[in-house]
Amino acid sequence: MPPKMSKIVLVAASFLLVPADGFQQPTFGVSRQSFSALSVATALDTDVSTKPAATTFLPAETLERAQKGSPIEKIKLEKDVTSAWVDVYEFARKIREGEMTWEEVEKADLDNRLKWVGMLHRAKRTPGQFMMRLKVPNGICNADQFRFYADSIEKYGPANGVLDITTRQNIQLRGVKIEDADAIIDGLHARNQTSFQSALDNVRNMVGSPLAGIDEFELVDTRPLCNAINDLVSLDPVTGTRGNPKFANLPRKINFAISGSRDDYAHTHINDVGLVPVKHAETGEMGFNVMLGGFMSIKRVAEAIDGNMWIPADVQSVVAFCEAILSVFRDEGERKNRQAARIMYLVEKFGVDGFKKIISKEVESYKRGVIVQDAQPLPTDKFERRELLGVHKQPQDGKVRVGIHVPVGRLSATECREIADIADKYSGGEIRITVEQNIILPNVDESQVDQLIAEPVLTSARLQVNAGMIEGNVVSCTGAEFCGLGLIETKSNAESYSKKLEKLVKVDRPIRIHWTGCPNSCGQVQVGDIGIMGAPARKEINGKSVAVPGCKIFVGGRIGEDAHLAMEPVRTGIPLDEEDLLPVLVEILKAEYGAVDRQ
């Protein structure tokens, strides 16, 4: 192995395995640069095809079930998914040089395997263009990355070339074409980000606390943990390159969330695996209780349940535990019925105690000194979840965090650059993303707050520091604009209706209105104070009952320590037209949340 490659391997391995008390915290979003497999191969004259196939990590029994499994399983067996990490470069080159067109890419590659480099073909809405999903552990970015995003999407025009902040503290670039993908991937890797293993049967973005390191009530700094798990999943420990075949053939997606305080900004109750910070009752050591099985889908919505497990909050323990979860999920998860291929079904199959024994045994097999203990008692005193938007003091003297509302998480290339500029000017270039699809500028000098709030991007455009109680708390999925599953257009409606409601009524607390285009609930309507889900509706037009875009309405979801999912809609079949939907929303706001008419 060439010396340079050996050095990369050692860096990757040491980051994953160093204990918490020896952990050297990096400058998040800036250091720990990584590279794509192909760029390393080019630089070092190394054959990247020597990476093992993802299927080689599957036990014989799992492989046998996969062979009899769903169509997706068969696609993964016909040609290993790890091929996408090199194929995308070859496709891009051939299309640029006129040797092929995007239509000539094999369908299984186009619509499935390219998801292993984070590229999701939007065939129904924008044929030949892709949404590229990144991995942004803990939602921490910087100004240089935001400018790169702008450069990457701008060429696709203002309609298609946009950026979306997601409900997983993540970034999605829209409009991407295959011929540009290699340059974007290499640009991301040069900036310590990746899109590899971010879609289909992979671990989704690692969600952590957006206030990590700047929170007076912090229990655990989630940044090193999210980074370590991100590397566990997507960094090959052998080559030091992005793309880890060990966890590249899961039965389906899996979501992890790590909460850093009692606010639970990570929403652990709706994740497959949620880590809730709590001290050990006897030793006082900080650790995590484990929540299991939260997820949302078209067939079932499940709130996470107590897994009766506690682990220490150091990097080594958290990595070992998550590695065990992933290994068991990979080997034992359902391979035929994809709707049942989630962690909750394994917990129900083995029982909570049985699942705990399996995970504990797996962790102990690693011989790293990590022991899974029983869940610890949570605090019972009252705690009120704090707001993220607006200006708030940090524990650091003279510093504040400034939460900025990004309507429905949608940004243009110009807005990306404007955010980068104010981040460089006021927050040392750091930009944090929240699951509410907004951003936070940390470490702003208190003396510069008025100057920041007066910046043109925050006064003359869509972005606001002091958004209204309704307008500032709207969340939306992609909707029918780009998603083929969307029954309704969500983002434009969500932004429009929030402004109209803000003008009509006043409320005395933030009201969270979530929009989702279909029952898959990517917009997480069940957690909203009000949730609006795309659904069929009928309306009388010219004396005839006709089908029109419509919705179901959910009421009463909660987040934080007292989290609750609103499972059943209170209203169905409501047309999206303003004359139909707006009065219903006003009625709900008054009846459920004490709204009053504006004078």
JOWOUR-V693552 format. One record per run of one state. SS is the DSSP state (h for helix, s for strand, l for the rest). FROM is the first residue (numbers start at 1). LEN is the number of residues. Records with the same first field share a line. If there is no record, write none. Layout:
SS->FROM-LEN  FROM-LEN
This chain:
l->1-2  18-2  23-12  36-1  45-3  51-3  58-2  68-3  79-2  97-5  105-2  112-1  118-1  122-8  134-1  136-1  161-2  166-5  177-1  191-3  195-8  204-3  208-15  236-5  243-2  248-6  255-1  259-9  271-2  280-6  293-2  297-4  303-2  313-2  333-5  341-2  366-7  374-16  394-5  406-1  412-1  427-3  434-5  454-2  460-4  465-6  477-2  482-9  507-6  517-8  528-2  542-2  556-2  559-5  565-6  576-2  594-2  598-2
h->3-15  20-3  37-8  48-3  54-4  60-8  71-8  81-16  102-3  107-5  113-5  137-3  143-18  178-13  223-12  245-3  268-3  315-18  338-3  343-23  407-3  413-14  446-8  456-4  471-3  479-3  491-14  525-3  578-16
s->35-1  119-3  130-4  135-1  140-3  163-3  171-6  194-1  203-1  207-1  235-1  241-2  254-1  256-3  273-7  286-7  295-2  301-2  305-8  373-1  390-4  399-7  410-2  430-4  439-7  464-1  474-3  505-2  513-4  530-12  544-12  558-1  564-1  571-5  596-2
